[in-house]
């Protein structure tokens, strides 16, 4: 099989390349990225391509499957830039898949596409995907899901799979995730369990995580199977303040939902961090995922616990870990994080 992975240089993309490279059924992989990485993967050839402007069809012709991962979260203060990549860029990928005659498309959806749901039980893939309206990330995921609905109607011969994972962690993505969500002012050495004295106990804060390499394996299974449709991807245990406090050996500190959102909003407006308050609404609103279908129909089984994956990420942040790709490199923020500061903390796109 020949597989094209679009957006291959990020947290999930590098894990997908690893998983595909280990599968004997995969003969060659084309990794598309906006900026060419230095890191090499088995069976993989890198090509520079931007989903917002480049003609993707020549890269997709002859492929047996396309994995579409390209997505951007920053600059969070420029929604036009984000929309052009996330929504318009995805639409361009779908058209290129159709025009190039690719028989299978695996798309990176998310728990963020789901409408508000329960925190005391799990929902399957039939839960409504109308999103959390105050989150740009959720709105974009919903809009792409609707465009993918239309694509499936217009191109019924293409096998379409949507993976909807929870939060995705790994050590190699630590520097990139820190830049995206915490920004340049977070002192990395402080991310040591012994230096985290308390965990905010926010009512209703229950979410799910999964190791990036387990997500990569889910994509491999989706590529090499004949499945169609949506699949939830999440590992046990559910992460809530008590679980986090146990993992970090920390105390619980009661914090109301309003205080948590207000603190996030104020620090974002003051450009102390790049994460707008819609992410709090997303964490508090999305349902818990039932991953039974992925287990039974894909044969997927996570090899890592969610809490272990989160601790691995925190350790990676503390140690400034990363991979030599532009999104994940420890040095991507420049000396003393000066290039991060030059973006005005989510105000404009990094070069």
N, C-alpha and C positions, 0 to 999 in steps of 0.2 A: 504494500500500500504506500501511496505518496500522500502526505498530510501537510497542509499549510496551516501554520499557527500565526494568527494576526494579533499583534500585541504580545509578542513572545518574550519580552525582556523584563517583565515585572514579576511580582510576587507569585502569581499563579502561573504565568507563562513559563517561567524557568522550571517550575515543578512539572508542568505538562511536557516540556521537552525531555526532562529526565525520564518520566514515565513512558513516553512514546519510544524513546531511544532504547529502553530495556525490553521492548516487545518485539519478538522475532517476526511478527506479521507486518511490522512497519519497515519499509525499505529505505525511505528517505523522508526528510522533514525540511520544509522551508520556513524559517523563522522571519516574520516581517516585524520590523520595529522602526520607529521614527528616527532613532539614532542607533547606529551600529554598535553592538556590544563587543567587548574584548573577549568575553567568556565563550569557550567552545563547548559544544554538546555533541555526543555521538549522533551520527547520521544527519546532522543539522547543518544547513547552509543559511547564512544570514543575508538578508536583503533589506535595504533602507526603503521604507514606503510610509507615507502619511495618508491615513484614511480620509482626511478632509480634502485632499486635492489630487493625489496621484491616481493614475489608472491602475487599478488592481487586477484587471482581467488577465494580463499576460502572466502574472504570477500564479493565478489560480487554474489556468488551463492544464488539463491532465491530472489534476488532483483527485484523489478518491474521497477526501473529506477536508473541510475547512473548519478550524476552531477559531471562533471570533472572541477575543478577549480585550481588544483595545478599548480603553476607558480612562477617563481622567477625573480626578477629584479636586485638583488645584489648577488654576487660581480660583479659590472659592468665592472671591469677590467679583469675578467676571463671568457671569452666567452665559454670556454669548459665546465665549471661548469654549466653555464646557459643553454647551449644547452642540456646537459645530462638530466636536469629536464624538460625544456620546450618542447623540441622536442622529444628526445628519451623517456622521461618519458610519454609523451602523447601517443606515439605509443604503449608503454607497456600497458597503460590503455585501449586503443582501442582493443588490442588483448585479454586482460583479459575480457572485456565486451563480445566479441564474444565467447570466450571459455567457459565463465560461463553461456551463454545463456540468458543474460539480454535483455529484449525486447525494452528498450529505453535508449538513451544516450543524455544528454544535455551538450554541451561543451561551455566553456567560451572563445569565440573569442573576438574581440575588433574592435573599429573604426580603430585601428592601422593596421589592415589587409588590409585596402582599399588603392588603388592607389591614387596618388595626384588627388585632385578634387576641385570643386568650393567652394568659400566662400560666394557667393551671392545667392545661392539657395541650396535646399536640394536634396540629392540623396537617392534612395531606395536600396534595398539589391542586385540589379542586377549590381551595380557599380563594376568594376574590383577589384579583391583582389590580386594585385601584390605588394602592400606595398610601403614603403619608404625605399629605399635601404641603406641609411646611418644610419638607426636605427636598432640596433640588435633586439629590441623588435618587431618591425614591421616584420623584416625578419623571426623571429621565429614564429610569428603568421601566416604568409603566409605559411611557410613550414608545420605547423600543419594543416592548412586548406587543403593543397594538400594531406596530408596523410589521412585526414578525407574523402576527395573525394574518395580515393581508398578504404577506409574502407566501405563506403556506397555501392560501387560497389561489394565488396567481401561479404558483409553481408546485403543484401537488406531487410532482415526481421527485422532488427533493426531500430526503429524509431529514427532518428537523428535530433537534434535541435541545432542550433548555435545562441547564443546571442552575438550581437556586440554593446556593450554599449560605451558611451562617458566616460569622466573622472568620477570617482566614489568617492563620499565624504561622510563622516559621522564623528561625534565627536569621537566615540569610536575607530576609526582608526587613530586618529590624531598623536599619538606618533609613530606608525608604519610608516605612510606616511612621517613624518618628517625625520625619520631615513633613509628611502629608497631614498628620493629625495633631502633633504636639508643637511643631515649629522650632525655631532656633533658640528659644530661651529656656528650654527644658535642660537642666543639668543632668546629663546621662549617668554620672556616677551615683546619683541619688536613687536610681532605680534598683535598689538592693532591698530584698525583703526585710532585712533588719532595720532599714532606714525608712520603711513605710509603716508609720505607727497606727494608721487607721484606714478603714475602707468606708466611703460614704454609703450609708444604708438608705438608698432611695427607694421608696415604695414602688413596686411594679417593675423594678429593674431586674429583668431575667432575660438572658440571651444565650445563644449557642455559638460555640466556636468549633473549628475543625483545622487540623494541620494542613498546610499547603500541599505537602506531598500526598496526603490522602485525597485532596481535591484533584491533584494532578492525575491520580490513578482513576478517579471517577471519569475524568475526561478521556483517558485512554480507553476505558471500558465503553464509553458512549461512542467513541470513534470506531471501535472494532466490532461492535454488536450491530444488530438490526433494529434496535429500539427506536421509538419515537416519543415525543412529548416532553413533559416537564418532570424533573426529579429533584426532590429536596435532598440536601447533603449537609449533615451535621453529626457531630460526635457527642458522646456522653462525657461528663455530666453537664446538665444545664448550669450555666454560670450565673450566680446571683450574689448579692453582697455577702451572705454567710459563707458561701463556697469560696469566694475570693479571700475573705478574712482567714479562713482555715488554710488556704494555700499559701498565704503570705504571712501567716502567724501574726495577724494584726487584729485590732479591735474594731468593732462597728461603731460608726458615728452617725446618728440619725440626721438625715438631710432631706428636706421636703422636695417634691418634684419641682415646685416653683423656684426654690432657692437654687437647685442644680441648673435649671434652665437659665435663670437670671445671671448666675455667675458665668456661665458659658457665653451668654450674649454680651455681657459687659466686657469680658476679656477678649472676645472676638472684635467688638467695636473699637477697643483700645489697641488692637493689633498686637496683643500679647501672645496670641495663638491663632492658627488658621482654620479652626473648626467652628462653623456657624451653629446656632442653637438647634437647627433642624435635625442635627445628628442626635441630640438628646431626645427629641420627639420620636425619632426613628427607633432608638433603642427601647424606649418605653412603650412604643405602639405596636411593633411587629409581633406576630404570633410566634409560638414555639413550633418547630418543624418536626413532622413525622417523616423519617427517612426510610420507612419500610420499603417503598417502591424501589429505591436505589439498591437496597440490600437484596430484594427478591428477584428483580428483573435485570439489574445490571450485574449482580453478584458482588456489589461493592461492600467492603467492610473496613472501617477505619482502623489503622494500626496504632494510633495515638489518642490518648485521652485529651479532651478539650482543655482541662486545667493544666495538664503538662505542656500542651502546645503554647498556652498563654505564658507560662513561666519561662519557656524557652525563648519566646519573643522578648520578654522583659530582660532576660539575661543578655540577649543579643543587643538590645538597646544600650544596656549598661556598658557592654564591651565594644560598642560602636561597630557591630558586625554588619556585614553586607556581602554582596556579590558584585563582580565586575561587569555590571550592566549599568547604563545611565540612570535608570530609576532607582537602583538598589545600592549603588556604590557608596561606601562610607565617606568618600571624599567629594561627593557630588555637590555638597553645600559650600565648598570652597574653604580656604583657611579661615578659622574662627567663625565658620558658618556665614561668611560675608555675602556669598551669593544667595543664600536664603534670605538674608536681611534685605538684599537688593530687590527682592520680589515684593517688598512691603508686606510681608507675612500674609501671603495669599492674595495680594493685590494685582499681580500680573504673572504671566507665564514665565517659567524658567527657560533660558535659551536651550 
